[in-house]
Amino acid sequence: MTIDIEYETEMALGIDHKSVIDRVVLAVLDCEKCPYEAQVNILITDSDNIRQINREYRGIDAQTDVLSFPVAEYKTPADFNSLSGQMGCFHPETGELLLGDIVLSVERVIAQAKEYGHSRERELGFLVAHSMLHLLGYDHIKEDERLIMEQRQRDILEGIGLKR
């Protein structure tokens, strides 16, 4: 398992972000029964930078809390059998499943934790779990998909003790 974390902002989150991220990433992969060793890249940045990334890659000129950039396309969420024919899903040297990239805004983690009345650990964990599920093919555009994704997030976070 490779979890590459880059912290590219002067603003301190004030928590052991690496520990939270590691726990959540592993919990998501375990919950989804990922049969592979995997790799994910996580960039922790400020709101201005995430806005720029959002504008550049999604055409949306707005700040956001988290962005997800999956490598693979899944026929159904976490259908790991559908990956065998896809080029570029596995690292050529390590054989790890390349999940993709997650970009997080420190300011939004802090603000949303305060707004929702829970810890920064819980908010960071929620955003990482949410984004990891996107990397595994989950979405929340349709109501039935949203309900499934939200339940998965709750189960994962409660399973590692990150409760509201």
Secondary structure, 3 states (H helix, E strand, C coil): CEEEEEECCCCCCCCCHHHHHHHHHHHHHHHCCCCCCEEEEEEEECHHHHHHHHHHHHCCCCCCCEEEEECCCCCCCCCHHHHCCCCCCECCCCCCEEEEEEEEEHHHHHHHHHHHCCCHHHHHHHHHHHHHHHHCCCCCCCHHHHHHHHHHHHHHHHHCCCCC
